[in-house]
Amino acid sequence: MTGFLFVTDLDRTLVGDDNALKTLNQQLTDHRQKYGTKIVYATGRSLFLYRQLISQQSLLPPDALITSVGSEIYFNPNEDIFDSEWAEIIAHGWNRSQVISIAGNFSYLTHQPRSEQGLFKISYHLSDSVASVVLPQLKLALHESGLDVKLIYSGGKDLDILPQKADKGLAVEFLRQKWRIDEINTVVCGDSGNDISLFMVENLRGIIVGNAMSELREWHEANPSDIRYISTGKYAAGIIEGLQYFRFILFS
């Protein structure tokens, strides 16, 4: 066996089944020690909310932490400083104040808490009942203002506006290339719409857990892949199932 790059979303993907998480943690720890496997968490949470989560859940220390839907990368989550190289890459063409000004014209958008706003992420709540109307209008308004940005809507309520070059998938590619890990030795795991970018990266193995939201399942059905596995197990149990399928780890 060889080391691999293990990338997973946190809420409702890695976290949700404490017993399965304990089993997975044990296997990943062993694999990391023997083969140098790297662990990356890719979450929509801010660093602040990530720290809240690890105070409540037993998570392994990651080799890198991707937060805020891919707009920040931390190599030491105990420090508040995100990676400057990644920040420089995604900063090109980003105008935060102008995005906020334009979004302010849409009354259905309500700001998420201050802790969830970032230098390269502006986050709102948007009801699913009006999203299909508001999102195209907002996208057009931003485009007509010359702003090249990315809108990520997930969970039927969360809207994140990011620089065009920022998302979870692009952040993983940045790390994979930095660490010189082959595509075929990289696996990504997720459950929701803000994980779609993970599965859009070509040639990466993908695990969609059994409790995945309809938004991700529908995207998968429209964009099938023979290197993407749909688990029947939920949360960490679904990840274990997928890792066995791809033979990254053989569980006893």
N, C-alpha and C positions, 0 to 999 in steps of 0.2 A: 504494500500500500504506500501511497505518497501523500504529502501534505496537499491541502486545497484551501481555497478562499471561501469561507462560509459567511454569507451575508444574509441578514434577516431583519425584517420589520419587528417591532416589539409588541405593541398592543394588538391583541387578538391573533397574533401569529406566534411569536415565541412565548408570550405570556397568556395564561388562561387555564392551564392545567398544571398544577404544581408538581404532581407526581411525575408526569412526562417530562417536565422541565428539569427535574432533578436527574432523571435518567440521561437525558440529552447532555446536560452539563458534565456529567461524569465521563461520557464517551468523548465529548469534545476536549475536555481537559487531557484525557489520555492521548488523544490523537495530536493535540497541540504539543505535548511533551515529547512524543515519539517521532513525529514527522514534521513539526513546524507549521501545522495548520494555523491559518490566521482567521480571526473572528472579527467581523464588522457588524455593528448595529446601524441600521438605516431607518430612522424614525421621523415622523412628522413632529414629534415633540421638540421643544426648545431644550437647551442645555439645562435650564432651570427645572423643567418638568421631567427630564431624564433623571436628574438627581433625586427628585421626589420618588420616582419609580424604583430606583435601586435601593432606596431606604425601606421599601416595602417588599421587594422581590429579591430572590437570590439569583443574581445574574453574574456571569463570568466577566472579568475585566476585559474589554475589547482591545484589539490592536489599533482600531480606529473607530471613531463614532461619527456617523453622519447624522446631523440633526436638521430640524426646520425644513423638512422635505428636500434635502439635498443642497441647501444654501450655505451650510456651514460644515466643516470637517474639523474634528479634534483628534489629535494623537495622544493627548493626555486630558481626559475628561475631568480630572481634578483641578485643572487650570481653566481660567476663563478666556484664554486666547485661542481663537480659531486659526486654522492654517492660512497663512498669508498668500501662499502660492495659489491655492484654490480660489481665494477671494479675488486675487488679481485676474484670474481667468474669467470669472463670472461677472466682474464689475463692468466689463466693456459694454457700453451702450445703455447702462442702467441709470434711470433718473427717478429716484424714489419719491421725491416731492411732487413731481409731475404726475406720477401714477396715483398718488393719494388725492391730488387735486381732481383728477378726472373721475376716480371712483367715488368721490364725494358727491357727485351729481346723481348717484343711484341710491334712492331712498331705501331700497330693500336690503342694502348691504349694511351690516352692523359690525363694528370692530370687535375682534377677539381681544382678550386681555393683553395688557402691555407686555407681559412676559413672553407672549407668542409673536410679537412683532420683532423683526430683525433688520439689520442693515440691508440685507438682500432678500427680505421676505415681508410682504404685507398681507395680513390675514383678516378675513371677514367671516361672519356667519351669513349664510344665505339659505333660505328655506327651499326645500326640494320642490315645493308647489309652484314656485316662480322661476326656478333656476333655468329652465329650458328657454325662457323668454329673456331673462336678464343677461345671461352669460354671452349670447351672441351680440347683444347690444353693447355690452361692456368691451368685448373683444374688438368690435368695430371702432368704438370710440378711442381706444388705446392705439389701435393701428393707424387711424386717421391722424393722430397726434404724433406719428413717427416713432412710437415706442415699440420696440421689439421685445415683448415680454411673453411669459408663459403663464397660463391660467390652469390651476390644478384644483378640481372640485371632487370631493370625496365624502363618503359617509352621509350623503344627503343633506349636508349642512355646512361643511367646511370649504372655504375658498381661499386658496393661497395664490398670490401673484408674485412671480419670481423673474429674475433675469432669464433670457432665452437660453443661456448656456448652463442653467442650474436645474438639476433635479436629482433624484436618488440614483437613477441609472448612470447619468454622466459622472456623478461623484464616485460611483463604484469603478467605472472605467479609469478614472484618474488614479485611484488607488491600485487597481490591478496592474496598470502600466508602470506605476511607480515601483511596485514590488516585483514586477516581471513575472507575473503568474499567468499561465496559459488560460485561455478562455475555457477550454474543456475541463480545467481544474477549478472552475468557479461555479458556485451554486448560489442562487438568490431565492428568498422565500418571502411571501407576502399574502395579504388577505383583502386589500381594498384598492380603491381607485388611485390613491397616491403611491401605490406600488407598481402601477402599470409600467412606469419608466424603467423599473428593474428588469421587467420581462421583455422590454423592447430592445435591449442590448443584444446584438446578434451573437449567437454561439454560446451563450451562457446557459447552463442547466437551470431550470426553474421549478420551484415547488409552490403550488397554490394549495393552501391548507383547506381542509374539508369544511370549515366554517366561513369560507370566503364570502364576501358581499356580492350581491348580484351584479354590481357595476364592474367588478373584476371578471366574474364568470362570463358575462356578456361580451366583454372585450376579448377574452380568450376564445370564445366561440367564433367571433368574427376574425380572429387572428390566430388560428391554431398552429401548434408547433409540436414536432415529435420529440423535442428535447425539453418539453415542459410537462410536469407531472401534476395531476389533480389528485390530491390525497382524499381518502375517505375519513381518516382520523382528523381530529380538530387540534388546533393550537400546536404545542410542541410534539404531540403524538403524530400529527400530520407531517411535521418536519422529519421526524424519525422515519416514518414510512417512506418519504421521498428520498432521504439519504440512503436507505436500504435499496430502493429501486435503482438509483444511479450508482450504487456500490461505492459510495464515498466512505461509508462506515458500515461495517457488518455488526449488527447488534445480536447479542446472544439471547 
